[in-house]
């Protein structure tokens, strides 16, 4: 395992792999041979070299002998042998909750992305359509003065939409709209592979609607969990205050939010239960699901969301949706509005809203829950945002600078050579029958070699990025992604 330090939680291989993949998130969709590609990148002069303005000490080496602690017997503790010197020279950065060598790769790569984004954010000169989009989005995200000056004005139409909810029968259409623009209220809906037929894509309805990281934050009663819920309600109240509520009303509304979310959480599967696919496999059809939810019109929701109103679907958590149905009947309209208002603010209380919202969100989620001592620099968060929202647009510009076609071909040839060697090994296995060898080779050569970037890039031509409209383009990006996802339903798996 690579060198890794975390005072908050012990190193976890899943977190480290995520850090490595995130280093090129959006740039490497569907990567099947990550280790091979990482090795190729490590050998690439373009990636090894630090970008302009970055000192040589921030470059990464494929293998760094200076990190080895020869005072430790490698046979006794190889991890300490290989990592002690790295620990000594690498304190935990104040804006991180854990840190490892993959994070170093991530940080260097983010510097490369920053250079690209700052270059294309200048509207003067010729820019490709992708460069215009990522450049204008980055410039808008970095324009804190304009975002602060606008305040909540850009969000006001959505706040009014919630305030104008007259009765619960209007909730399905409103919720469909909120889901489309990126608000995680009550539940989630999207495309998924059919558990009974992996070649088919159906619609799936899933538990959601929580502001804390996962279900057990609401159900544990140890002292720490109780304290975290108190801190969460204080955070919700603070956000509502920033949005204009009095402190008394905000405190009351925060308790309403906690009560609704606790009801949803208690009816949800635990993260352990979710690991068993069969716990999520409850096929039905949209019409039957509509009849099942007596207090919520699935047909109206699906129509407003531009999702299928008929056909096969998966009710991933029947217990959750039964509780959701009951909750809607037992909860007043004003309480539902309070819950929706919080989730609307919560969805955008980052780089799209004024710094007071942004800092309060960081203070609770990164500092209070995860131990970060310092908020990441704005350019880092804006770079991550563009990578997250326009990953393949940024990726296409990135590979033009740092991963030319010749590097992709060289990596592909290396991958094919590995496959050929494995094919030869299979052929030489004495314990494997001829029929089994045929099946083994089918499996070997069935692996898709996705190296570096896709052969066909995502088309963002229909997505409008307007310079200066931070909140608006965040909503449009989510609507774009939602439409792309829903378009898969009813079609064969690509």
Helices and strands as residue ranges (DSSP letters): E 4-5, H 13-22, H 34-43, H 45-48, G 56-58, G 65-67, H 78-89, E 99-100, H 101-120, H 129-142, H 144-150, G 153-155, H 156-163, G 168-170, H 171-181, E 187-194, E 197-207, H 216-219, H 223-242, H 247-266, G 273-275, G 277-280, E 283-285, H 286-292, H 298-305, E 312-315, H 318-330, H 333-348, H 355-362, I 363-368, H 378-389, H 391-402, H 405-427, H 434-446, H 470-486
